[in-house]
Amino acid sequence: MAEFIRIYEENPNPKEIKKVVNVLKNGGLIIYPTDTVYGLGCDITNTKALERIARIKGVKLEKANLSFICHDLSNLSDYVKQIDSSTFKILKRALPGPYTFILPGSKSLPSVFKKKKQVGIRVPNNNITVEIVKALGNPLVSTSIRDEDEVLEYTTDPELILEKWNDLVDLVIDGGYGGNEASTIVDLTEAEPIVIREGKGSLEIF
């Protein structure tokens, strides 16, 4: 049974944030709000937790397309090869915001991601997410929680999310109703930005 806690985005309670971080540090999976849809996440340094997410997604961990959720761009070099100034300017303009950027992976990636030539980086504009990642001290690895419903691709009501994910995760955060439009995915590994998926983030920024 998953724990269900309410956290307010305007002013996240440090006690509740600490509770979430303890779950993550103990290898737990959480469902949490972002500036787009709710996400399923775990600590990037915990291989067992990463394997649990891969099992839920029904893929091998090495092949899972997961995003790294950062609280800002300060530790980017831990996960991404050196990028040129024009790429960095795009990141600075767009983040925090509803974008996932595909960037070249660095050699210092955690061992399970060593073979990945590219990684997806996100800095959501959501105080709950930012405070969790700051307190954790390293990124979350995350994937959007999709719905099998053909009409509603993403569940937005935290109580319905809890109902569906109760036996699969350790904690669900109620951060209010979520969005139902995922992030815009942009590949920055080529000379020009390539939009892989158009979502909530405006393309005018490019």
Beta strands, then each sheet from edge to edge (+ up, - down):
strand 1: 3-6
strand 2: 30-32
strand 3: 39-43
strand 4: 67-69
strand 5: 99-104
strand 6: 118-122
strand 7: 140-144
strand 8: 171-174
strand 9: 184-187
strand 10: 194-197
sheet 1: 1+ 8+ 2+ 3- 7+ 4- 6- 5+ 9+ 10-
end
